[in-house]
Amino acid sequence: MTLSPYWLRDNCPCADCRDPRTGQKLFQITDLPGDLTIGDSTEADGVLVVEWSDGHSTRYPVDFLVGASDDDGRTELGKPLWAAADFAAGLPEADWAAYVAEPAERVAVLRAVRRFGFALLREVPAVERQVLAVARTFGYVRETNYGELFDVRVEADANNLAFTNVAIAPHTDNPYRDPVPTLQLLHCLRNEAEGGDSGLVDGFRAAALLRAEHPADFAVLTGTPVPFVFRDRGTELRADRPLIEVDTLGRIREVRFNNRSIGTLRGGDVEAFYRAYRRFAEITLRPELQLEFRLGPGDCLIFDNTRLLHARTAFEQDGARHLQGCYADLDSLASTLAVLERRAAALDTLAGLFEGEGAGEYLGEAVTMAEHMLQCGALAEAAGAPDHLVAAALLHDVGHFGGSGLELMAGQDNRHSHTGADWLARWFGPEVTEPIRLHVAAKRYLCAVEPSYLALLSEASVFTLQVQGGPMSDAEAAAFAALPGAADAVAVRRWDDLAKDADAVTPGFEHFRALLGRLMGN
């Protein structure tokens, strides 16, 4: 594999090149030498070490060099392009209460929106403005000329056909905006009218069919800017965009389709455009592509407004049908999903440590390392400690993993409190990490200020006390007591000392998983 020296160096992960916390680069491309070359490279144990001509050295995980998808998740790549029959067994849906309470349920819903373009939440409280609360579970509300939210019901002086009782053909919303709102939510408050059923069409599937059946028409629609226009008494909007947008590699990325908003096309091959436009419209109306369902009170539909076309049947003018909607954006949903997945992976990593290395001996004590940490977390929980202190107690010795506990017992201070706190800081805030960072210092502090404390320590803890610096001096103790996290660290320390009972029954890691997940979100 041949790699550009500048690409390789621009992706150097070391702390001199990237801020360890943010991951942002600390140099400009122009800071690199104009004659930069790779001086030498060696690969071992899954790591490529590169020595540079300017004296810099970089360690790259080989997995990073293999690469991942060059797609941002917005194109057709990796998405199942569906027809109605694909959901014969049921729609991607979840109960609102489970969605709110369970990160795994939220992940499933957001993945469905990314994968299929939509998901349905059931039993959402059928109260006004609740749709905004749904949007804020994964992102931000996009305010438009329709306001923060809009009411889909019959209006006496409607400025949009959506606010009448007429049938609405498959379409995307707001094509006259650039950027267009990429997500739409519709929350049903009432639906007692005859008619008014909802429908969805996978616009990516329709576009892919056009590409396969009429490639010349596909080329016309991807290459013709269409004027989309909206005007009312207080608004005038226009965006000139193709009906089907592709990325630089030709992958379908966005569909804008709304017959009510297409303005007057001038210039270009108008005849070719209308032939292609008609064919594409006919494809979107194929019965096998139209997924039809009825929204009932409490149902909230979330869908990708750049992929899915939505529709509804006509309903009785006097029928009680009231939906509230709002717009949001895919980037926020994708961000929330990525963070939730990252947290789940982190919790899996921690669980693996407890189950793996945690089963090993704990500094000569009668309990394993995992038993000690789980007991410590359980003691904090039983004492009614706040969540952040329960987490700190549970994770306080995570710095011992990796074999560093052996160094401590061999007489070398492994600074596991700092190592663990620094490692956990990628997921937890200082309310969790600082008591962990200070829990060794808290032992030294208690030995200095409580004469009886030393007698409570186990033999192993007395030994490690000396390795870690022994009791504090009066000046050190005063300085420690003034630290913001000192009181929490002392609390963790006391539970730490008690959590060495070989006969204690303690919960497993899964008992604490939800608590840790909540703290990761703070």
Secondary structure, DSSP 8 states (H G I E B T S, - for coil): ----HHHHHHT--STTTB-TTT--BSS-GGGS-TT--EEEEEEETTEEEEEETTS-EEEEEHHHHH---S--S-SSTT-----GGGGTT--SEEEHHHHHH-HHHHHHHHHHHHHHSEEEEES----TTHHHHHHTTTS--B-BTTBSSEEES--TT-SSGGGSSS-EEEE-S-TTSSS---EEEEEEEEE-SSB--EEEEEHHHHHHHHHHH-HHHHHHHHH--EEEEEEETTEEEEEEE-SEEE-TTS-EEEE---TTTB----SS-HHHHHHHHHHHHHHHT-GGG-EEE---TT-EEEEETTTEEEEE--B-TTS-EEEEEEEE-HHHHHHHHHHHHHHHHHHHHHHHHHHTGGGSB-TT-SSBHHHHHHHHHHHHHHTT--HHHHHHHHHTTGGGTTTHHHHHHTT----HHHHHHHHHTTTS-HHHHHHHHHHHHHHHHHHHH-TTTGGGS-HHHHHHHHHTT-S--HHHHHHHHTSTTHHHHHHHHHHHHH---TT-----THHHHHHHHHHHT-
